Amino acid sequence: YDDVHIDCTWKEWTLMDTSQKNLYKDVMLETYKNLTDIGYSWEDNTTEEHCTSSKRHERHEGSQTGEKPSTYTKCLKIFAHNSHLQRYKTTHSGGKHYECNQCCKVFTSHSKLQMHRRTHTGEKPYECNQCGKAFSQQNTLQIHKRTHTGEKPYECNQCGKAFAQHSHLQIHKRTHTGEKPYKCNQCGKAFAQHSHLQMHKNTHTGEKPYECNQCGKAFARNSHLQIHKRTHTGEKPYACNQCGKAFSQHSHLQTHKRTH
């Protein structure tokens, strides 16, 4: 194992560019795959023992050098181990296994592998016959069709509000329970939706991933970009039902209504 294993420190990892990181990942995954194929033992207790030993060694190195311990190599070990463990379990339980030749993920049926492969190829064979939008999975197309039919089969048993998707109902229920399962690991603020947590994190990082393709101005939230774009298009979708005056933002309409 030690003859073929290549470890790297956190400092070395951060100095790599994207292509070097991808190359390192591919080489190490291939190494662990080959070790398994020639009979190297990946028993759970051995893996835990090795990781515990690695953690002690890394803590010692960190205290000497001040570097952040390397975790990426351990992640690769665990990923490779789990992938081959899953294949081992599937094979020895009497079932077939189907492995993706791009990421090594293992599936119990050929149909599931085919669906997974579309995440690599971008193939979208299921097309809506009303608007032409295409999807990689048939069930996603069925959900989409409800935007045309207006069907909302999932109803809240507390307030009666209905939704087209079960996941949207689950999110809605948190308005009744107050549950906020997504917590920021920097400030502790919690959110009912994962997307809201992701937007919040941008306030810490300063990241602005949504850029206007006309003037280059960037925003932390996609909704803010959409509002900004109206300064270019002149669109004003919010009209006052009393005087007809229109506004580009809903909040501006609400402010205007107070004048009546």
Sequence and secondary structure as in RCSB ss.txt:
>XXXX:A:sequence
YDDVHIDCTWKEWTLMDTSQKNLYKDVMLETYKNLTDIGYSWEDNTTEEHCTSSKRHERHEGSQTGEKPSTYTKC
LKIFAHNSHLQRYKTTHSGGKHYECNQCCKVFTSHSKLQMHRRTHTGEKPYECNQCGKAFSQQNTLQIHKRTHTG
EKPYECNQCGKAFAQHSHLQIHKRTHTGEKPYKCNQCGKAFAQHSHLQMHKNTHTGEKPYECNQCGKAFARNSHL
QIHKRTHTGEKPYACNQCGKAFSQHSHLQTHKRTH
>XXXX:A:secstr
 TTT     HHHHHHS HHHHHHHHHHHHHHHHHHHHTT    HHHHHHHHHHHHHHHHHHHHHH      HHHH
HHHHHHHHHHHHHHHHHTT   EE TTT  EESSHHHHHHHHHHHH    EE TTT  EESSHHHHHHHHHHHH 
   EE TTT  EESSHHHHHHHHHHHH    EE TTT  EESSHHHHHHHHHHHH    EE TTT  EESSHHHH
HHHHHHHH    EE TTT  EESSHHHHHHHHTT 
